[in-house]
Amino acid sequence: MKSYRYPENLQAKPKLWFWNVRDFALICLGAVISALCFVKLGTLIPLAATISTAFTTFRTDETAVVDYMKNAAHYFLFTQQDYRWQKGEKNNEP
């Protein structure tokens, strides 16, 4: 009789090292295209784009770097900050 081991969360997306499988496939495809462009054209621009894509799709604990960047942009740029001050009591006054 065979026994099978299943992951704890069966709804989780498949991961390969630190990326989703789809992101990892795009990074590999980008690396191949970057190598071909470097050999034929001598340019490193596609390699820089591939490396930046690999960095922004890096995932730890189901959160990618691009998710942090989106949340920071939403908080600092796109939502209005509301600050309220109240007049406090002066405790040190004689």
N, C-alpha and C positions, 0 to 999 in steps of 0.2 A: 504494500500500500504506500502510495506516495503522499508526502505531506508538502503543502505549499505555504509559503510565507508571503503575506500581503503587507503593503505599507499601511501605516496607521490611517492616513487620509487618502481614501480612494478617489476623492474628487480633485486632488491636487494635479496641477499641470506637470507633465514629465520634464525633468531637468537633467542636464548633462553638465557636470561640474557646477559652475556658477551661473549658467545661463539656461533659459528655456530652450527646448530642442529647436524650435523655429528660429530663435535668435542665433543659436550656435550654427545652424545651417547657413544663415545669411552671413555670418562672420567668416565661415570657411569659404563660401562663394566669393565674398569680397576679397579675401586673402589671395585666392587664385587669380581673380581679375587684376588685383594690384600687382602681383608678380608678373603677369603678362604685360601690363602697361609699363612696368619698370624695364623689362627686357626690351620691349619694342620701341617705347617712346622715351625712356629714361626719366620719367617723372614720378615723384613720390606722393603726389596729391591723392590718388586713390588709396594709398597705404595709410595716409593720415586720416582719411575719412573712415576707413575700416577700423583703425585703432580707436578713434573717438566713438564709433558705434559700439565697439566691444566694451569700452569703459562705461558708456551710459546705460547699457543693458545688463551690466553686472548685477546680479541679484544676491542679496543676503536676507534670510528670513522673509521671503516672499515680497520684498520691496527692492526695487531697482533704483539706481542712482538717478535715473530720469524721473522717477516718482518723487524723490526728494526735491529735485529741481522744479518740478511742476508745483509742488506744494509751497515751496519758498516763493516762487513767482506769484502764485495766487495770493499768498499772505502779504507780501511786501508791495506788490505792484497793482493788483487788481481789486483788492478789497479796501474799503475805507476804514481807517483806524479811528477809534473813538476813545479819546482820553478825557477823564473827568477828574477835576481837582475839587476838594472841599476845603473850606477854611478850617484849619485845625486850631486846637486850644494851645495857648502858650503856657507851658508848665514852668518854665524857668524864670518868669517875670516876677519881681518882688511885689 
